[in-house]
């Protein structure tokens, strides 16, 4: 087995993750993120080149110590934004697959560029599952919510579909931004266009990040916003799925 000596900037490891992919997983939080989502709860992962330097072998040694617990799980790369360290991420996933480890990428897709298509193809070849955060279905609101254009996310999704990588969509319901029937219909329309999307997770806004902002001396953009109930997220998910069926039926007519 090839020894891996490149290092990545890692914020932290969660050894028994249960919400970032199937089963129990080793969750690797990559350091660095270009997004500035208004509801971000991990501002401590924004700055690149911080955190601890770890090699692929060091990360996988942690996995091996707990391998018996991961029998129905695997390894998830999240962040931050793992795509900021594309080469290291690819090396990690390739080494994981050599060890028969299920690989999952939790990403916004925001850094995808057509000129790096082959590098992404290489990543996708060792990626079993993508958890893709769709922040908003409309481009103007996407920029307001995240500070970035929407198109790279859609290009990333198209590229993943070309490479036949399974995707689960994640969408956060935020009051005043993503809590409208128009938004849910728009998300459904996007999902309906892609056959590699295998699941949908709709999450209610929570304000757990507010304390972190205060600790870091940052102003929290949604200060004072209350947590949303799980029931609203459940309603939104049902409406999105209705929209998916509607647009797929229209396509077959």
C-alpha positions in Angstrom: 0.0 0.0 0.0 1.4 3.4 -1.0 2.5 5.6 1.8 0.9 9.1 1.7 3.0 12.0 2.9 1.1 15.1 1.8 -0.6 17.0 4.6 -4.0 18.6 4.9 -5.2 21.4 7.2 -7.7 19.6 9.4 -9.9 21.4 11.9 -11.0 18.3 13.9 -12.1 14.7 13.7 -15.3 13.2 15.0 -14.8 9.5 15.6 -18.4 8.4 15.9 -20.5 10.6 13.6 -24.0 9.5 12.8 -25.5 12.3 10.8 -23.0 12.8 7.9 -23.7 9.8 5.8 -24.9 6.2 6.4 -23.9 4.3 9.5 -21.3 5.3 12.1 -18.5 7.3 10.5 -15.2 9.0 11.0 -16.0 12.6 10.1 -13.0 14.7 9.0 -13.6 18.5 9.3 -11.4 20.2 6.7 -10.1 23.7 7.6 -11.0 26.6 5.3 -14.2 27.7 3.6 -14.8 30.5 1.0 -18.5 30.7 1.8 -20.1 33.1 4.2 -23.5 31.7 4.7 -25.6 33.9 6.9 -26.6 30.9 9.1 -23.1 29.2 9.2 -22.5 27.5 12.6 -18.8 26.8 12.0 -17.1 30.2 11.5 -14.0 28.7 13.2 -13.4 26.6 10.1 -13.3 29.6 7.7 -9.7 30.6 7.8 -7.4 28.4 5.6 -4.1 26.9 6.6 -5.0 26.8 10.3 -6.0 23.7 12.3 -3.7 20.7 12.6 -1.6 19.3 9.8 -2.4 15.7 9.2 -1.3 13.1 6.6 -3.7 10.7 4.9 -2.0 7.9 6.8 -2.6 9.6 10.2 -6.3 10.1 9.4 -6.7 6.5 8.3 -4.9 5.2 11.3 -7.7 6.8 13.4 -10.2 5.0 11.2 -8.4 1.6 11.6 -8.4 1.9 15.4 -12.2 2.0 15.3 -12.8 0.0 12.1 -15.2 -2.5 13.8 -17.6 0.3 14.6 -17.6 1.5 11.0 -18.7 -1.8 9.4 -21.9 -0.2 8.0 -20.5 3.3 7.8 -17.3 4.8 6.5 -15.4 8.1 6.2 -16.9 11.5 5.6 -15.0 14.7 4.5 -16.8 17.9 5.6 -15.8 21.3 6.8 -15.3 24.0 6.2 -15.2 23.2 2.5 -13.2 20.1 1.6 -12.9 21.2 -2.0 -10.5 24.0 -0.9 -8.0 21.1 -0.5 -8.9 19.2 -3.6 -5.6 17.3 -4.1 -5.4 16.2 -0.5 -9.1 15.3 -0.4 -8.6 13.1 -3.5 -5.5 11.5 -2.0 -7.5 10.7 1.2 -10.4 9.2 -0.7 -8.2 7.1 -3.0 -6.3 5.7 -0.1 -9.6 5.0 1.7 -10.9 3.1 -1.3 -7.8 1.0 -1.3 -8.8 -0.1 2.2 -12.4 -0.7 1.2 -13.7 2.2 3.1 -17.0 3.9 2.1 -16.3 7.6 1.2 -18.7 10.5 1.5 -18.2 14.1 0.6 -20.2 16.8 2.4 -19.8 20.0 0.2 -21.4 23.1 -1.2 -19.8 22.4 -4.6 -19.0 26.1 -4.8 -15.4 25.7 -6.0 -16.1 23.6 -9.1 -14.6 25.0 -12.3 -14.8 23.5 -15.7 -11.0 24.0 -16.2 -10.5 21.6 -13.3 -12.9 19.0 -14.7 -10.3 16.2 -14.9 -9.2 16.8 -11.3 -12.8 16.5 -10.2 -13.3 13.4 -12.3 -10.4 11.9 -10.4 -12.1 12.8 -7.1 -15.4 11.4 -8.2 -13.8 8.1 -9.1 -13.2 7.4 -5.4 -16.3 9.0 -4.0 -19.2 6.8 -3.1 -21.7 9.5 -2.0 -22.0 13.3 -2.0 -24.0 15.3 0.5 -24.6 18.5 -1.5 -25.8 21.6 0.3 -28.3 23.4 -2.0 -28.4 26.8 -0.3 -31.1 28.4 -2.5 -32.9 27.6 -5.7 -32.8 31.2 -7.1 -29.5 32.7 -8.1 -30.1 36.2 -6.7 -31.1 34.9 -3.2 -28.2 32.4 -3.3 -25.7 35.3 -3.5 -27.5 37.1 -0.7 -27.5 34.0 1.5 -23.9 32.9 0.8 -22.0 35.7 -0.8 -21.3 33.6 -3.9 -22.8 32.9 -7.3 -25.0 29.8 -7.7 -23.7 28.5 -11.0 -20.6 26.6 -9.8 -22.9 24.6 -7.5 -25.1 23.6 -10.4 -22.0 22.8 -12.5 -20.7 20.6 -9.7 -24.0 18.7 -9.6 -23.9 18.2 -13.4 -20.4 16.9 -13.2 -21.2 14.5 -10.4 -24.1 13.2 -12.5 -21.9 12.7 -15.5 -19.6 10.6 -13.3 -22.6 8.7 -11.9 -21.9 9.6 -8.2 -24.9 9.3 -6.0 -26.0 12.6 -4.3 -28.2 13.4 -1.3 -29.4 17.0 -1.3 -29.3 18.9 2.0 -31.4 22.1 2.3 -31.7 24.4 5.4 -35.0 26.2 6.1 -34.2 29.7 7.2 -37.0 32.2 8.1 -37.2 34.9 5.5 -34.9 33.2 3.0 -35.9 29.6 2.3 -39.2 29.1 4.0 -41.5 29.9 1.1 -43.5 27.6 -1.2 -41.8 29.3 -4.2 -38.4 28.2 -2.8 -39.5 24.7 -2.1 -40.9 24.4 -5.6 -37.6 25.7 -7.0 -35.6 23.2 -5.1 -37.9 20.4 -6.3 -37.4 21.6 -9.9 -33.6 21.4 -9.6 -33.8 17.9 -8.0 -36.1 16.7 -10.8 -33.5 17.4 -13.4 -30.9 15.0 -12.0 -31.3 11.2 -11.8 -28.3 10.7 -9.6 -30.0 12.4 -6.6 -31.0 9.6 -4.3 -32.2 11.4 -1.2 -33.3 14.7 0.4 -32.5 16.0 3.9 -34.3 19.2 5.0 -33.0 20.8 8.1 -34.5 23.5 10.3 -32.4 26.6 11.1 -30.7 26.6 14.5 -28.7 29.3 16.2 -26.0 27.2 17.7 -23.4 29.1 15.8 -24.2 32.4 17.5 -22.1 31.7 20.6 -19.1 30.8 18.3 -19.4 34.2 16.5 -19.3 35.9 19.9 -16.2 34.0 21.0 -14.4 34.9 17.8 -15.4 38.6 18.0 -17.6 38.4 14.9 -21.1 39.9 14.4 -23.7 37.2 13.9 -25.8 38.1 10.7 -29.0 36.5 12.0 -28.7 37.6 15.6 -31.8 37.0 17.6 -33.4 34.7 15.1 -35.2 31.8 16.8 -34.7 28.2 16.0 -37.3 26.8 13.6 -39.3 23.7 14.5 -38.6 20.3 13.0 -42.2 20.2 11.8 -41.6 23.1 9.4 -38.7 21.2 7.9 -40.8 18.1 7.6 -43.5 20.1 5.8 -40.9 21.7 3.5 -39.5 18.3 2.6 -43.0 17.0 1.6 -43.6 20.0 -0.5 -40.2 19.7 -2.2 -40.9 16.0 -3.0 -44.3 17.0 -4.4 -42.5 19.4 -6.7 -40.0 16.8 -7.8 -42.8 14.5 -8.8 -44.6 17.3 -10.6 -41.6 18.3 -12.7 -40.6 14.7 -13.5 -44.2 13.9 -14.6 -44.1 17.0 -16.9 -40.9 15.8 -18.4 -42.3 12.4 -19.3 -45.5 13.8 -21.0 
